[in-house]
Amino acid sequence: MTAGSRALAAPAVALLTAGTLAFEIFLVRVFAIAQYHHFAYMAIGVAMLGVGASGTLMSLRRLPPDEAVPRWFAWAGALTALTLVAAPALALRIRVDATQLAWQPREWLPLGGVYLLCALPFAAGALAVLLALTLERERPGRVYGLSFLGSGLGAALAVIGMWLTPPERGLAVPALVAAAGAVAAAWSTQGVRICRVTVVIAAAAALAALARPPWRIEVTRYKELPQVETYPDARRVAERSSPLGWVVAARAPAFRYAPGLSLAYRGAFPAQTALFVDGHIAGAVVAADAAEARALLEWLPSALPYAVRRPERVLVVGAGGDLDVESALAHGARHVTAVEINPDLVRLSRRAQRGDSVTWVVGDARSYVARSRERFDVIAIGPGGAYGAAAAGVHALDQDFLHTTEALAQFLVRLEEEGVLAVTRWLTVPPRAAVRTILTVAVALRRVRPEAVRHGLVVARGWGTATVLAKPSGFTPGEIAALEAWTRDRRFDLDWYPGLRAPISGFNLLDEPTLFRAAAAASSGGGEAADFAAAYPFAVAAVSDARPYPHHFVRLRDLPTLLRRSRGEWLPFAEWGAIALVATLGQAAALGAMLLGLPAILGRHRAGELRLRRVLPYFGAIGFAYLCAEIAAIQELGLMLGHPVYAVAAALTAFLVCSGLGSACSDRLAARGGARVGALLAAVLAVYAAGLLPLVHLMQGAPLLLRAAASVLVLGLPATLMGMLFPLGLRALVGPHRGGLPWAWAANGFASVVAAPLAALIALELGAPALFLFAAAAYGVASLIFAVAGRSPG
């Protein structure tokens, strides 16, 4: 390959990796809309499966001779662009019912088809990078660094594309980017006319897909949007799209949204506009001047805190629609501050508000209360979503920083002296979310005012929701009497209030007085609450910012026991996200072992020459560690930046760009320097395990741009070091053995396939700090392998 050809090959590598990374991010959005958000981990696994498969292919076939590599490189670029159009067009025609995976083995076949089809573009793109690396065996850092920088470009393009285009049309953006890379790859090679024609066809297909997408994203029928659209005369009245979600506003005469409405309500229902995000119900907008709306609001659990006192100022957290806002206004609030992270929901909800009585804040509530000095009489956190999604455990893997002990303590601090915090959750049987809320609120109360937990906790319950009231100054006998009258008139039950000695038989009966027992334990002290949570059959202990999964209640260690029971016993308690994650981990481990073991078996006569006992564990360790550190950083930056999408954008930018720079700089280091780099990286990540979350808390009140800049800066050092280890390993452990490169590539890719779901499970059970420690340990192992290799001959 001539110098001019190499000049064209460099942007080809960057653009091809940009296209595949953008495709990975778009896949996350597509899976979130068509299925559920926990399928994001499948998108990561699909990408890394393709990367590993390219190494397996080259391990089986042997790398082409140097003079043939440019031709192969051009064809790999053309194949990448073509498959980025063909793969989604075919994959999205396959119907997958994710809810059947747990007990219908035949449902794994279509899922496997989607998996393999979506992996093809990643395999082709990774093959192009692998081929480029074979021509730079003495200086691999340059090519590997370009692949990282290209991936960083792809992440930025994907986020921009999501702001500018709807998901279906935006899915063509990666193909366009990769087509540009394929053009550069084809023109970097002489005499491949048919390849150039193929590239032109791929570019034309990408443009056609952007103009008229050959695919359609179908939302699973188990989400609320498809169900509401089957109502008579249902129609969409607005539709918006952004990286934060696909928002749809719909109207249907039969639509009713009133979370926890008293069964004793006999009044009329106002006309409502339903709001959906990625197919899930996010709230509803009612006409502000409808008399029936004001009557309805008096019978919702959101009205409970107003039985205690008439408020002046109210904060509604996660407003979604405007029901909670209207409830505050209907009960005499002079001013309501409504905080909502999704600007499209705010635009649609704000249409129903008139005058100066409501201030809408676009942003996350944690950052808002951290920077605001304002105090409120009532702070309300509604249940959000729909009962069915909560009961099915759909949101078990969702990070939620609004229901942690630190969050509730922040809200309590922002109350007036006689103020009340109201947290409403959907009620399941046996109770899970409500029990955790009671225990978490009690911990937060104890942090803010230790003596308040005995006199400042109230629990009320209806047929479908439970509301926990917290008042740091304590409830007076008059306020308790008002709450008793309010609940009695509306057929709600008071499960706990200060001074209650025994459970009360009420209107909405449970098999056991669980909420009374939870509140009694929480009010008695931290030890009693911990004992209650440990003995409870579900995971209901208070959660912290280090492990922000308040919707996850099934202990993973109990899953085997649960699955051994009959389906009728465990189905009501299943958490589809966790089950899918465990299944994905098993699938990834099996595929990785098979695809990595196949060339080892078939090429046994060459394995000894390549010293695979060092190559495989080293490149596997750094692949696993990289994903662990990345997922841990995304989780903790989700709190700093207020939304997982912002966290993903910041973390990917920092990791990919800085890793690319580190990889490029590694060519200037001695090949044996990897041991010191790995050891330093292990030490840095151990420090991050202890220190990153406190830094996030310290930065919460800063402006968003400053928090984003700090996020990128704080990840710069470890990301730069991470980028050095792969090219240093190639030079020191693989060296002149051309056949060793595919093995290293495959081991790194398949370790990352397993790491994606495994890291998610570690974060779910142990939290992000533990995930940083796992990454540190893996880098420590890599450093040790490097050090041992440096002292050994060959």
Phi, psi and omega in degrees: 000126182288171179298320179295322179294321178296326179296326177281329181293328182298306176295334178298314178300314182297316183287323178295317178289329175297317180295317181289323178293319176299322178297320178300316181292319177295326176298321177303314180293319181296314179296324180295324180281310184288325181239251182218165187295332182291351175286358174302323180292331175294322179298319178296316179298320177300315182298312184287333174298317178298319179298312181296322182297326178296322176293320177299316180302313182288333176292324180284322189267342191075144179292146177292159176298158186305322184290340180265347184300315180303322179294317177298319181300317180296318180292324177297321177296317179297318180295323178300311181296318181295315183289336177291342172265314187289320186298308179293327179298323179276317185297321183284357173270349180273126180274123178239126176256095186296334182288346182264355188297329186291335184223359178242096182304329183294340179288344178287337181294309177296325178296320177297324176297316177298317180303309185290319179297315181290339179283341185301313179298324180291322178295317180294315179296319179293325177297321178298316179294318180300318179294321177297324179295328181295335179272354181234048185293334179278332180226067184288340183300327182296310181292315181296323177295321177297324179294323177292314180297321176297321177296320176299319176298319179297322178298315180296317180297323180295316180296316178298317180299326179290331176286327189266335186227153173291161186304318183297316180286324182295337180296346177275345183300313179303322180295321178297316180296314180294327177298321176298319176295322179295324176299313179297321180294318182292320182279354174277354183240134180272143169078024179242064186297317182295328177294321180294322176298319179297320179296318178298321178296318179297317179297319178295322179295322179295317178296319179296322179293326178292320181287318181216093185303133179275014181227163178220129179274113180259125181281134179304141185291351181276353175277164187287327182300308179299327180291316180294326181289350173274352179294153177300136176061025177287144178205150175276135180249347177200152180208128180223158181217143177201173176300338181279350178147162175264111187256130178232134171252130184224151178234143174205132181305329183273356184288134176225128176225108180209081187304119175077016182306135179303138177290348179273356181290131181237009183277183179280164178251133177285159173294138183229152170250120182279140178244131182233142173238119183053035177089348179269143176295131181243353180149189180210152178249132177245159177291125187295335184260012181279124181297322180293333177295316180294324177293319180298317186299333181289344184252011178262151178298340177296343179276351186304313182298338182280353171285341180278316183201156175276120188272153171264310184233133184231139173248122176255119184263129182064057190299324182059254171279209184236016181299312181292327177294313179296325179297317178297317179294320181295336181260021168096007180296133179280331179210137179238130171256118182250120182254126180215131185284330185269114183296332179292323175295322179296316181299319181286325180284325186293340180299333183274356184255137178228154177086190184256014185278348183232131173245120177267131179245119176271111182160183180268145186293327181297314179293324181297311181289336178290327182261343183273144175259002184287147176243154188230153174280326178222134169241122186243130174240113183277173183288327181066155176064207183234157181301317184299318180295320179293317182293327183276356181072026181299324186263018185301327183266001182285130171289137181216104182267010178265346183241027176265166181298320180295320181296310183295326176295320176300317180293320180298324180294332183272008177275150168296169183305322180255019184286164184228135171260130180240122179239118181249133179229154175293143183259122176249165180235121355296155182297138178228296182299319181295321179296315179297321180297317178301311182294322181290317178299320180297318177298317180296317177300317182295328178289319184284315181210098190308322183282349188288338188295335180282332187239359187241023184235130176225139178233123177237151187217143171244204180287330187233349182224159171231137181241130178251124176256135177233127180228104184305328181279352178091146179275135178275161176303324178294322179291322177295320178297321178295321178294320178298316180294317181298311182292322180296318181294331185253008178063036168263167181241140171264108180276335181203139169205159182305129179097350180290132184254335184214156179299147179255132176282119187241214186265323184251098192276139171249158179297323181227149178282060188296316183293324175300313182294320179297315181292323178296317178294317181296323181284338182284324181156169183297323181295315179296320179296318179295320179295319179298314181296321181293326182276345184288144184291348177241161177282105184233007180297154178302142180251156182243177178295338179288338181218073191274063180236068183289351181261006181258119187236346181267121178290132183299328180293342180269352183301314180302317179297319181296315184288339178285342178283169177294152184301325180296334181280317188261344184303319181295342184252005184294142172246104190297328180297311181294320179297316179297325180292316178296318179296319179297321178297314179298317179297316181295318180296318180295314180296316180298315180297319182293311185288333177275328181283333183301307179293333178294322180287313184288333182247036186301330183289345180255348189298321182297323180298329187270357180052056184295339179296342175258317185298310185295309180294326181294306183288332173293319181296316182287331175292316178296314184296321182299313180295320179299313181295321181294315181292322177297317179295319179298319180297311185286329176287339174301326176286319182294320186261350171091349180205140181303327180295316177297320180296317179298316181298313181293315183294316179296319178301311182295310184295313187287313181294312182291325175295323176297317178295318178297320179296316179297321180288339184296337179296340180271353180266157174294144185300329183275005181285356182297330180298316180291321179298315180297318180294318178296319180296319178300318180293318181297316182291328175296322176294320179296326179301325181267331192250345185290318182296316174301323177295320178300315178299321181294327185269357190301326183277357182284160176301154186301317181297321179293320177295321179295317179297319179296323179299315180294318182295318186290336179267354185299313183297303180298324181295321178298316179295321179300321181293340182281332194288326180293306180295326176296321178295322178299316183289322187271322187260330179263311176061226186282354182287101181300326182289345181282337183299312178299325178297314179298317181297315181293316181299318179296316181293315183288328174297323178290326177301313180289325185296325185301302178289326181294318178296322177296321178292321178297316178297321181297319185269324188242338179101166183296321178303320178295326180294321174300322180292322175298317178297318179299317179296319180295319177293327175297319177297316179299319178297319179295318178299318179298315182295318179294319179297326181291335181265353184259149175290149178073000000 
